[in-house]
Amino acid sequence: MSKQVLIVDDEAHVRLLIERLLEDFEDDGVEIMTATNGTDGLQTIRQQQPDLVFLGVMMPGINGFEVCRTVK
């Protein structure tokens, strides 16, 4: 069974940095997904139910705290 990791941040360089740090895990079957804002991140969480979410706090629209509250 493969694992899924979701990276949610509005800053492209932050998403890229985390992706690069995790890319070695892709060889072990980990799927890395990204979202550019809280709304898209929340939608991905609902649809894909990732095992781990890296979530930016300060994002326009729905911020990271609101995403956490909604998921909880």
Secondary structure, 3 states (H helix, E strand, C coil): CCCEEEEECCCHHHHHHHHHHHHHHHHHCCEEEEECCHHHHHHHHHHHCCCEEEECCCCCCCCHHHHHHHHC
